[in-house]
Amino acid sequence: MAICIYLDEMLKSRKMTSKELCGYIGITEANLSILRSGKAKGVRFGTLNKICYYLQCDVGEILRFDGQLEEESDEIEIRREDRDE
């Protein structure tokens, strides 16, 4: 994954549960779980702002780029193959 999520580590260092954070920022535990697992396709800046506010951290402490390019889906690869033909 090109963008690594360090939300669990930040929660632990702040001694906060994901349930508490959900209550503060107003999202469901299911949606926070998707974000924590790295399966989210995106995150709203407003949500990210609230996460950083309540965890008292910087965006770069939660999201980090691993230096790799990640294709969004297999469709991209299929389109490239079509162009090569």
C-alpha positions as CSV (number, residue, x, y, z in Angstrom):
1,M,0.0,0.0,0.0
2,A,1.4,3.4,-1.0
3,I,-0.2,5.3,1.9
4,C,0.4,3.7,5.3
5,I,-2.1,4.3,8.1
6,Y,-0.7,4.8,11.7
7,L,-4.0,5.5,13.4
8,D,-3.8,2.5,15.8
9,E,-0.3,3.6,17.0
10,M,-1.6,7.2,17.5
11,L,-4.6,6.0,19.5
12,K,-2.4,3.8,21.7
13,S,0.1,6.6,22.4
14,R,-2.8,8.9,23.3
15,K,-4.5,6.2,25.4
16,M,-7.7,6.6,23.5
17,T,-10.0,4.0,22.2
18,S,-11.4,4.0,18.6
19,K,-14.9,4.2,20.1
20,E,-14.0,7.4,22.0
21,L,-12.5,8.9,18.8
22,C,-15.6,8.0,16.8
23,G,-17.7,9.8,19.4
24,Y,-15.6,12.9,19.2
25,I,-15.4,13.1,15.4
26,G,-18.9,11.9,14.6
27,I,-18.3,8.8,12.4
28,T,-19.3,5.2,12.8
29,E,-16.9,2.6,14.3
30,A,-17.3,0.7,11.0
31,N,-16.0,3.7,9.0
32,L,-13.1,4.3,11.4
33,S,-12.3,0.6,11.1
34,I,-12.1,0.9,7.3
35,L,-9.7,3.8,7.7
36,R,-7.6,2.1,10.3
37,S,-7.3,-1.0,8.2
38,G,-6.1,1.0,5.1
39,K,-9.0,-0.2,3.0
40,A,-10.5,3.3,2.7
41,K,-10.4,4.8,-0.8
42,G,-10.4,8.3,0.6
43,V,-10.9,10.4,3.7
44,R,-12.6,13.8,3.9
45,F,-10.4,16.7,5.0
46,G,-13.0,17.6,7.6
47,T,-12.7,14.1,9.1
48,L,-8.9,14.2,9.0
49,N,-9.0,17.6,10.7
50,K,-11.1,16.3,13.5
51,I,-8.9,13.2,14.0
52,C,-5.8,15.4,14.2
53,Y,-7.5,17.8,16.5
54,Y,-8.7,15.2,19.0
55,L,-5.5,13.2,18.9
56,Q,-3.4,16.4,19.0
57,C,-1.2,15.2,16.1
58,D,-0.1,16.1,12.6
59,V,-1.5,14.5,9.5
60,G,2.0,13.1,8.8
61,E,1.9,11.2,12.1
62,I,-1.2,9.3,10.8
63,L,-0.7,9.0,7.1
64,R,2.7,8.2,5.5
65,F,3.8,7.6,2.0
66,D,5.9,4.4,1.6
67,G,7.5,5.5,-1.7
68,Q,5.6,3.0,-3.9
69,L,3.1,3.8,-6.6
70,E,-0.2,2.0,-6.1
71,E,-2.7,1.6,-9.0
72,E,-6.3,2.3,-8.0
73,S,-7.7,-0.8,-9.6
74,D,-7.1,-3.6,-12.1
75,E,-9.0,-1.5,-14.7
76,I,-6.0,0.8,-15.0
77,E,-3.9,-2.2,-16.0
78,I,-6.5,-3.4,-18.5
79,R,-6.7,0.0,-20.1
80,R,-2.9,0.1,-20.5
81,E,-3.0,-3.4,-22.1
82,D,-5.7,-2.2,-24.6
83,R,-3.6,0.8,-25.7
84,D,-0.6,-1.5,-26.3
85,E,-2.5,-3.6,-28.8
